[in-house]
Amino acid sequence: MKINIQIYILSRNRPLFLKLAINSALNQNHSQIKFEIIVSDNSDNENVSKMMQENYTNKNIRYIRRDRPLRHIDHMNLVVSELNSEYSVIFHDDDILHPDYLNTMSS
């Protein structure tokens, strides 16, 4: 049985941290888990957008660039309103997932 999980990564102006966060999600040990990575970019510059274009165009990652920077709580509330899977994980660009996070969470 496949389990569907959305992994939302909230980002703002920290492309190097975001890259580590994305890679930690891509490197999960997950035999029975189907997951989607969504990056919500709340930056006030183009650095995250450029990093995404240079590194993740061929990956199964959805990238959302917000029209304008939002207050932290507004960004979080917007992301929560967009969730549409059975399970979800919301974390920030300065967080890294343990390699067995999804397996542990799904059990």
C-alpha positions in Angstrom: 0.0 0.0 0.0 1.4 3.4 -1.0 1.1 6.3 1.4 0.8 9.8 0.0 2.6 12.6 1.8 3.2 16.2 0.8 6.5 17.6 2.1 6.2 21.4 2.1 9.4 23.4 2.5 8.9 27.1 3.4 11.8 29.1 2.1 12.9 32.7 2.3 16.2 34.1 1.0 18.3 31.0 1.9 19.1 29.0 -1.2 22.0 27.1 0.3 20.0 25.9 3.3 17.1 25.1 1.0 19.3 22.9 -1.2 20.3 20.9 1.9 16.6 20.6 3.0 15.5 19.5 -0.5 18.3 16.9 -0.7 17.3 15.5 2.7 13.8 15.0 1.4 15.0 13.4 -1.9 17.3 11.0 0.0 14.6 9.4 2.2 14.5 5.7 2.7 10.9 5.1 1.4 9.9 1.8 -0.2 6.1 2.1 0.4 5.7 5.8 0.5 4.7 8.1 -2.4 5.6 11.7 -1.6 5.7 15.1 -3.3 8.1 17.9 -2.4 6.7 21.4 -2.7 8.9 24.4 -2.2 7.0 27.6 -1.2 9.4 30.5 -1.9 8.6 33.6 0.1 11.8 35.5 -0.8 12.2 39.1 -1.5 15.0 38.4 -4.1 15.7 36.0 -6.9 18.4 33.8 -5.2 16.1 30.9 -4.3 14.5 31.0 -7.8 17.9 30.9 -9.5 19.1 28.0 -7.3 15.9 26.0 -8.0 16.3 26.6 -11.8 19.9 25.5 -11.7 19.5 22.4 -9.6 16.0 21.0 -9.6 14.4 21.4 -13.0 14.4 17.7 -13.7 13.3 16.5 -10.2 9.7 15.8 -9.1 9.5 19.0 -7.1 6.8 21.6 -7.3 8.1 25.1 -6.9 5.8 27.9 -6.0 7.1 31.5 -6.1 4.9 33.8 -4.0 3.8 37.0 -5.7 5.1 39.1 -2.9 6.8 38.4 0.4 4.3 37.5 3.2 4.6 37.8 6.9 5.7 34.5 8.4 2.3 33.6 9.9 0.6 34.5 6.6 3.0 32.3 4.6 2.3 29.4 7.0 -1.5 29.9 6.9 -1.4 30.0 3.1 0.6 26.8 2.9 -1.8 25.1 5.3 -4.7 26.1 3.1 -3.0 24.5 0.1 -2.5 21.1 1.7 -4.4 18.4 -0.2 -2.9 15.0 0.7 -3.7 12.4 3.4 -0.6 13.3 5.3 1.7 16.3 5.2 5.0 17.6 6.6 5.7 21.3 6.8 9.2 22.5 7.6 11.6 25.3 6.8 14.6 25.7 4.6 16.9 25.5 7.5 15.6 22.1 8.6 16.8 18.7 7.4 14.9 15.4 7.5 16.4 12.3 9.0 16.8 9.6 6.3 14.1 7.5 7.9 11.7 10.3 8.7 9.0 9.3 6.3 9.2 5.6 7.2 8.9 6.5 10.9 6.1 9.0 10.4 4.1 6.7 8.2 4.1 3.9 10.6 
